[in-house]
Amino acid sequence: MYHEIEGQLSIEPIIFDDSELIARGKHYPYEEIESLEITSSQLFSPYGILTLRTKGRDIPIPFARSRKGKLELALRDFKKMREGGGQDSANVMQDRPPAAMDPYEELKKLKELLDLDIITKEEFEKKKKKLLDL
């Protein structure tokens, strides 16, 4: 797995490498990461916050909001890698419960992924129908 979420202006890139996350000039081995979660991404803000929990500490990592779709894709791959890698459930990346998701917010995220060419138009339409119960 390799993902590079490009930086912008004073925001440094975030790199998901084969065995570690590299952010803000520091290396975080995957086995030490307790959770990764986008905790802030205001609609009109130029940046969001990815919160990395390691060794009982929360570390805020800013990212360019325009790169949110790429970051979400990297987080999904990270989660799949962790689940497939036999990690115990305490170490698997934490998600918000699906029931708490607002379908319209989820639709906005999907639209961003479509605009970034991360998903296809067909995938977008399929998810949209499912989210809106059409």
N, CA, C and O of each residue as an XYZ file, in Angstrom:
536
protein
N       0.853     -1.178      0.000
C       0.000      0.000      0.000
C       0.897      1.239      0.000
O       1.823      1.345      0.804
N       0.621      2.143     -0.881
C       1.327      3.417     -0.884
C       0.353      4.500     -1.326
O      -0.259      4.414     -2.390
N       0.226      5.520     -0.484
C      -0.581      6.690     -0.820
C       0.196      7.926     -0.389
O       0.763      7.968      0.703
N       0.216      8.916     -1.246
C       0.802     10.204     -0.880
C      -0.271     11.260     -1.046
O      -0.767     11.494     -2.149
N      -0.627     11.898      0.068
C      -1.586     12.983      0.051
C      -0.762     14.263      0.009
O      -0.109     14.639      0.982
N      -0.811     14.917     -1.138
C       0.039     16.078     -1.359
C      -0.278     17.188     -0.361
O      -1.416     17.352      0.081
N       0.757     17.938     -0.026
C       0.590     19.101      0.827
C       0.167     20.310      0.006
O       0.029     20.238     -1.215
N      -0.030     21.402      0.694
C      -0.428     22.637      0.020
C      -0.005     23.800      0.916
O      -0.294     23.808      2.112
N       0.664     24.758      0.340
C       1.191     25.900      1.089
C       2.007     25.408      2.273
O       3.020     24.738      2.073
N       1.604     25.716      3.497
C       2.395     25.321      4.667
C       2.032     23.939      5.196
O       2.599     23.498      6.196
N       1.100     23.247      4.546
C       0.687     21.917      4.988
C       1.561     20.877      4.294
O       1.641     20.835      3.066
N       2.213     20.042      5.093
C       3.123     19.033      4.573
C       2.355     17.823      4.049
O       1.220     17.586      4.464
N       2.958     17.060      3.145
C       2.281     15.854      2.647
C       2.153     14.789      3.732
O       2.892     14.794      4.717
N       1.208     13.883      3.536
C       1.009     12.727      4.408
C       1.258     11.503      3.534
O       0.668     11.368      2.462
N       2.135     10.610      3.997
C       2.491      9.444      3.192
C       2.162      8.166      3.961
O       2.615      7.961      5.087
N       1.362      7.314      3.321
C       1.088      5.976      3.832
C       2.019      5.055      3.059
O       1.807      4.804      1.873
N       3.038      4.556      3.724
C       4.015      3.679      3.088
C       3.665      2.236      3.436
O       2.630      1.988      4.055
N       4.504      1.285      3.053
C       4.211     -0.121      3.320
C       4.104     -0.453      4.806
O       3.310     -1.312      5.187
N       4.884      0.207      5.643
C       4.899     -0.167      7.053
C       4.752      1.006      8.018
O       4.762      0.815      9.234
N       4.616      2.213      7.485
C       4.539      3.360      8.380
C       3.800      4.527      7.732
O       3.664      4.616      6.512
N       3.333      5.412      8.601
C       2.728      6.669      8.179
C       3.772      7.753      8.419
O       4.373      7.825      9.491
N       3.978      8.592      7.412
C       4.949      9.679      7.542
C       4.173     10.983      7.451
O       3.525     11.264      6.444
N       4.246     11.777      8.519
C       3.513     13.038      8.566
C       4.251     14.024      9.454
O       4.776     13.670     10.509
N       4.278     15.272      9.000
C       4.923     16.349      9.754
C       6.367     16.004     10.112
O       6.855     16.363     11.183
N       7.044     15.300      9.200
C       8.449     14.968      9.395
C       8.707     13.830     10.365
O       9.860     13.582     10.720
N       7.662     13.125     10.809
C       7.837     12.017     11.751
C       7.316     10.730     11.133
O       6.438     10.738     10.270
N       7.882      9.629     11.598
C       7.503      8.303     11.114
C       6.734      7.585     12.220
O       7.187      7.513     13.363
N       5.551      7.049     11.858
C       4.708      6.337     12.806
C       4.489      4.920     12.275
O       3.722      4.726     11.332
N       5.164      3.919     12.877
C       4.964      2.532     12.426
C       3.495      2.136     12.612
O       2.872      2.484     13.615
N       2.955      1.411     11.642
C       1.539      1.035     11.693
C       1.182      0.277     12.966
O       0.087      0.448     13.502
N       2.093     -0.558     13.452
C       1.759     -1.341     14.652
C       1.591     -0.467     15.895
O       1.008     -0.915     16.882
N       2.087      0.765     15.865
C       1.923      1.678     17.001
C       0.700      2.590     16.862
O       0.362      3.313     17.799
N       0.039      2.562     15.713
C      -1.129      3.422     15.500
C      -2.363      2.738     16.061
O      -2.735      1.645     15.633
N      -2.989      3.396     17.022
C      -4.206      2.870     17.634
C      -5.433      3.214     16.795
O      -6.331      2.386     16.643
N      -5.479      4.427     16.250
C      -6.589      4.816     15.376
C      -6.187      6.003     14.521
O      -5.278      6.763     14.854
N      -6.896      6.136     13.406
C      -6.756      7.281     12.502
C      -8.169      7.722     12.165
O      -9.011      6.904     11.795
N      -8.427      9.016     12.295
C      -9.776      9.508     12.052
C      -9.726     10.960     11.587
O      -8.980     11.773     12.132
N     -10.522     11.269     10.584
C     -10.681     12.664     10.193
C     -11.615     13.285     11.222
O     -12.794     12.937     11.286
N     -11.096     14.193     12.018
C     -11.883     14.763     13.099
C     -12.408     16.148     12.786
O     -13.297     16.643     13.479
N     -11.877     16.776     11.760
C     -12.351     18.112     11.408
C     -12.105     18.356      9.930
O     -10.994     18.182      9.429
N     -13.168     18.764      9.240
C     -13.034     19.134      7.838
C     -14.201     20.060      7.509
O     -15.169     19.655      6.865
N     -14.097     21.294      7.955
C     -15.144     22.276      7.734
C     -15.305     22.546      6.246
O     -14.327     22.545      5.498
N     -16.531     22.774      5.823
C     -16.839     22.943      4.405
C     -16.029     24.050      3.749
O     -15.517     23.852      2.647
N     -15.896     25.209      4.387
C     -15.213     26.332      3.752
C     -13.796     26.551      4.267
O     -13.157     27.541      3.911
N     -13.302     25.654      5.091
C     -11.941     25.763      5.602
C     -10.974     25.187      4.570
O     -11.306     24.204      3.908
N      -9.783     25.776      4.416
C      -8.832     25.247      3.435
C      -8.123     23.977      3.914
O      -7.437     23.322      3.130
N      -8.282     23.625      5.186
C      -7.622     22.430      5.683
C      -8.542     21.658      6.628
O      -9.523     22.191      7.147
N      -8.202     20.407      6.831
C      -8.893     19.547      7.781
C      -7.866     18.973      8.744
O      -6.670     19.239      8.626
N      -8.344     18.183      9.698
C      -7.457     17.575     10.685
C      -7.660     16.064     10.689
O      -8.775     15.567     10.846
N      -6.567     15.357     10.513
C      -6.521     13.916     10.690
C      -5.940     13.692     12.080
O      -4.849     14.174     12.385
N      -6.668     12.959     12.924
C      -6.166     12.695     14.271
C      -5.595     11.286     14.324
O      -6.293     10.305     14.070
N      -4.328     11.207     14.655
C      -3.613      9.950     14.796
C      -3.491      9.673     16.285
O      -2.995     10.513     17.035
N      -3.940      8.502     16.717
C      -3.804      8.127     18.131
C      -2.720      7.064     18.216
O      -2.817      5.998     17.608
N      -1.686      7.383     18.987
C      -0.575      6.457     19.200
C      -0.069      6.606     20.632
O       0.070      7.717     21.144
N       0.201      5.483     21.258
C       0.726      5.470     22.633
C      -0.139      6.313     23.568
O       0.374      6.993     24.456
N      -1.459      6.260     23.358
C      -2.392      6.978     24.219
C      -2.478      8.472     23.971
O      -3.166      9.176     24.711
N      -1.793      8.979     22.944
C      -1.800     10.416     22.642
C      -2.494     10.664     21.310
O      -2.362      9.881     20.370
N      -3.228     11.756     21.246
C      -3.818     12.187     19.984
C      -2.894     13.208     19.336
O      -2.490     14.187     19.964
N      -2.568     12.968     18.084
C      -1.677     13.858     17.345
C      -2.456     14.428     16.160
O      -2.830     13.688     15.250
N      -2.705     15.753     16.167
C      -3.423     16.348     15.041
C      -2.484     16.548     13.850
O      -1.375     17.066     13.987
N      -2.958     16.124     12.689
C      -2.179     16.269     11.464
C      -3.026     17.039     10.461
O      -4.043     16.525      9.995
N      -2.629     18.257     10.123
C      -3.420     19.017      9.152
C      -3.246     18.456      7.742
O      -2.183     17.947      7.385
N      -4.311     18.560      6.952
C      -4.228     18.174      5.552
C      -5.005     19.182      4.721
O      -5.927     19.831      5.214
N      -4.629     19.304      3.470
C      -5.322     20.210      2.556
C      -6.697     19.628      2.266
O      -6.810     18.503      1.780
N      -7.735     20.390      2.562
C      -9.107     19.901      2.398
C      -9.371     19.443      0.968
O     -10.173     18.536      0.747
N      -8.718     20.050      0.016
C      -8.893     19.653     -1.383
C      -8.381     18.234     -1.625
O      -8.668     17.650     -2.670
N      -7.642     17.679     -0.694
C      -7.100     16.317     -0.811
C      -7.873     15.313      0.041
O      -7.424     14.180      0.218
N      -9.028     15.714      0.568
C      -9.787     14.859      1.482
C     -10.171     13.528      0.845
O     -10.092     12.490      1.503
N     -10.581     13.534     -0.412
C     -10.961     12.295     -1.087
C      -9.810     11.298     -1.130
O     -10.005     10.109     -0.875
N      -8.624     11.775     -1.449
C      -7.444     10.901     -1.480
C      -7.140     10.365     -0.090
O      -6.760      9.204      0.061
N      -7.304     11.207      0.925
C      -7.046     10.775      2.294
C      -8.053      9.708      2.709
O      -7.680      8.717      3.336
N      -9.316      9.898      2.369
C     -10.334      8.898      2.716
C     -10.027      7.557      2.053
O     -10.209      6.504      2.665
N      -9.570      7.592      0.821
C      -9.186      6.365      0.129
C      -8.007      5.692      0.846
O      -8.003      4.474      1.025
N      -7.026      6.473      1.249
C      -5.866      5.932      1.972
C      -6.301      5.326      3.305
O      -5.794      4.279      3.705
N      -7.239      5.980      3.993
C      -7.716      5.450      5.271
C      -8.461      4.132      5.078
O      -8.322      3.214      5.887
N      -9.246      4.038      4.014
C      -9.942      2.776      3.721
C      -8.935      1.659      3.456
O      -9.094      0.545      3.954
N      -7.903      1.957      2.673
C      -6.883      0.951      2.400
C      -6.123      0.571      3.668
O      -5.782     -0.593      3.876
N      -5.864      1.563      4.503
C      -5.182      1.301      5.781
C      -6.026      0.340      6.623
O      -5.508     -0.623      7.189
N      -7.311      0.611      6.695
C      -8.212     -0.237      7.489
C      -8.241     -1.658      6.928
O      -8.160     -2.626      7.685
N      -8.356     -1.786      5.615
C      -8.369     -3.113      4.999
C      -7.074     -3.857      5.289
O      -7.087     -5.051      5.588
N      -5.957     -3.143      5.199
C      -4.665     -3.754      5.464
C      -4.596     -4.245      6.909
O      -4.132     -5.354      7.176
N      -5.055     -3.418      7.826
C      -5.021     -3.792      9.248
C      -5.922     -4.975      9.528
O      -5.539     -5.888     10.260
N      -7.128     -4.971      8.950
C      -8.065     -6.077      9.173
C      -7.552     -7.352      8.537
O      -7.655     -8.434      9.115
N      -7.002     -7.219      7.351
C      -6.471     -8.383      6.640
C      -5.172     -8.888      7.222
O      -4.786    -10.036      6.999
N      -4.492     -8.027      7.973
C      -3.197     -8.386      8.531
C      -3.284     -9.112      9.847
O      -2.261     -9.371     10.482
N      -4.520     -9.456     10.281
C      -4.679    -10.206     11.516
C      -4.496     -9.377     12.768
O      -4.240     -9.929     13.837
N      -4.620     -8.069     12.663
C      -4.494     -7.229     13.855
C      -5.684     -7.477     14.775
O      -6.791     -7.735     14.301
N      -5.463     -7.402     16.091
C      -6.596     -7.605     16.987
C      -7.521     -6.393     16.947
O      -7.131     -5.311     16.508
N      -8.741     -6.591     17.408
C      -9.775     -5.563     17.239
C      -9.453     -4.278     17.982
O      -9.968     -3.225     17.605
N      -8.640     -4.312     19.002
C      -8.294     -3.080     19.718
C      -7.415     -2.183     18.866
O      -7.384     -0.970     19.071
N      -6.702     -2.765     17.912
C      -5.798     -1.971     17.097
C      -6.357     -1.575     15.741
O      -5.720     -0.810     15.018
N      -7.533     -2.078     15.378
C      -8.112     -1.763     14.079
C      -8.612     -0.328     14.091
O      -9.190      0.137     15.073
N      -8.380      0.362     12.985
C      -8.794      1.761     12.890
C     -10.266      1.902     13.248
O     -11.100      1.124     12.786
N     -10.581      2.890     14.065
C     -11.935      3.102     14.525
C     -12.714      3.913     13.502
O     -12.204      4.862     12.906
N     -13.995      3.501     13.314
C     -14.896      4.227     12.437
C     -16.058      4.749     13.258
O     -16.330      4.258     14.353
N     -16.738      5.746     12.721
C     -17.993      6.164     13.316
C     -19.024      5.109     12.984
O     -18.936      4.482     11.928
N     -20.004      4.891     13.855
C     -21.032      3.906     13.528
C     -21.818      4.348     12.295
O     -22.120      5.532     12.148
N     -22.156      3.396     11.397
C     -22.864      3.760     10.183
C     -24.201      4.447     10.446
O     -24.618      5.287      9.648
N     -24.877      4.118     11.527
C     -26.170      4.732     11.819
C     -26.051      6.235     12.046
O     -27.015      6.973     11.843
N     -24.866      6.694     12.468
C     -24.683      8.113     12.757
C     -24.432      8.933     11.496
O     -24.417     10.163     11.547
N     -24.234      8.255     10.359
C     -23.927      8.950      9.120
C     -25.163      9.615      8.543
O     -26.220      8.993      8.437
N     -25.035     10.838      8.183
C     -26.076     11.576      7.486
C     -25.936     11.227      6.008
O     -24.862     11.423      5.439
N     -26.999     10.712      5.365
C     -26.856     10.304      3.965
C     -26.454     11.457      3.043
O     -25.769     11.237      2.044
N     -26.870     12.672      3.365
C     -26.517     13.812      2.523
C     -25.042     14.189      2.682
O     -24.401     14.605      1.717
N     -24.508     14.046      3.886
C     -23.077     14.275      4.096
C     -22.264     13.202      3.358
O     -21.240     13.489      2.738
N     -22.749     11.966      3.444
C     -22.071     10.879      2.742
C     -22.100     11.116      1.229
O     -21.130     10.831      0.528
N     -23.219     11.639      0.742
C     -23.344     11.947     -0.682
C     -22.350     13.030     -1.104
O     -21.775     12.963     -2.190
N     -22.153     14.028     -0.238
C     -21.162     15.068     -0.524
C     -19.762     14.470     -0.641
O     -18.987     14.838     -1.524
N     -19.454     13.540      0.264
C     -18.140     12.891      0.231
C     -17.971     12.081     -1.055
O     -16.916     12.100     -1.688
N     -19.032     11.375     -1.421
C     -18.966     10.601     -2.658
C     -18.762     11.503     -3.870
O     -18.020     11.157     -4.789
N     -19.417     12.656     -3.870
C     -19.275     13.606     -4.982
C     -17.825     14.087     -5.070
O     -17.275     14.222     -6.163
N     -17.211     14.344     -3.914
C     -15.797     14.739     -3.905
C     -14.924     13.649     -4.517
O     -14.017     13.933     -5.299
N     -15.213     12.376     -4.147
C     -14.443     11.264     -4.700
C     -14.631     11.174     -6.216
O     -13.687     10.883     -6.950
N     -15.860     11.425     -6.676
C     -16.127     11.427     -8.111
C     -15.352     12.549     -8.793
O     -14.726     12.333     -9.831
N     -15.393     13.737     -8.216
C     -14.702     14.891     -8.801
C     -13.189     14.689     -8.863
O     -12.521     15.238     -9.739
N     -12.656     13.907     -7.941
C     -11.218     13.628     -7.913
C     -10.854     12.403     -8.763
O      -9.701     11.974     -8.791
N     -11.859     11.849     -9.453
C     -11.672     10.650    -10.283
C     -11.193      9.448     -9.481
O     -10.465      8.600     -9.998
N     -11.601      9.375     -8.221
C     -11.254      8.234     -7.382
C     -12.294      7.126     -7.570
O     -11.963      5.942     -7.501
N     -13.548      7.513     -7.807
C     -14.596      6.550     -8.136
C     -15.177      6.913     -9.505
O     -15.031      8.041     -9.976
N     -15.830      5.948    -10.125
C     -16.433      6.189    -11.437
C     -17.839      6.754    -11.285
O     -18.428      6.708    -10.205
N     -18.360      7.280    -12.371
C     -19.733      7.802    -12.394
C     -20.720      6.690    -12.021
O     -21.683      6.933    -11.294
N     -20.485      5.490    -12.513
C     -21.360      4.359    -12.219
C     -21.349      4.018    -10.728
O     -22.397      3.772    -10.131
N     -20.154      4.007    -10.135
C     -20.053      3.739     -8.692
C     -20.776      4.817     -7.904
O     -21.472      4.522     -6.933
N     -20.613      6.075     -8.324
C     -21.279      7.188     -7.657
C     -22.798      7.005     -7.710
O     -23.475      7.125     -6.688
N     -23.328      6.717     -8.889
C     -24.777      6.575     -9.062
C     -25.320      5.406     -8.235
O     -26.394      5.514     -7.642
N     -24.590      4.302     -8.194
C     -25.011      3.133     -7.419
C     -25.096      3.469     -5.930
O     -26.086      3.156     -5.268
N     -24.039      4.113     -5.413
C     -24.017      4.498     -3.989
C     -25.091      5.529     -3.686
O     -25.730      5.480     -2.635
N     -25.287      6.460     -4.608
C     -26.290      7.511     -4.434
C     -27.678      6.895     -4.287
O     -28.435      7.273     -3.393
N     -28.011      5.948     -5.163
C     -29.314      5.277     -5.072
C     -29.466      4.564     -3.735
O     -30.526      4.614     -3.111
N     -28.409      3.908     -3.305
C     -28.454      3.177     -2.036
C     -28.643      4.149     -0.857
O     -29.454      3.901      0.035
N     -27.892      5.244     -0.863
C     -27.978      6.220      0.229
C     -29.351      6.889      0.314
O     -29.862      7.152      1.403
N     -29.932      7.159     -0.848
C     -31.210      7.869     -0.885
C     -32.416      6.941     -0.958
O     -33.547      7.392     -1.134
N     -32.165      5.643     -0.820
C     -33.220      4.628     -0.881
C     -34.082      4.759     -2.125
O     -35.309      4.721     -2.040
N     -33.450      4.913     -3.269
C     -34.174      5.037     -4.547
C     -34.338      3.684     -5.217
O     -34.922      3.597     -6.298
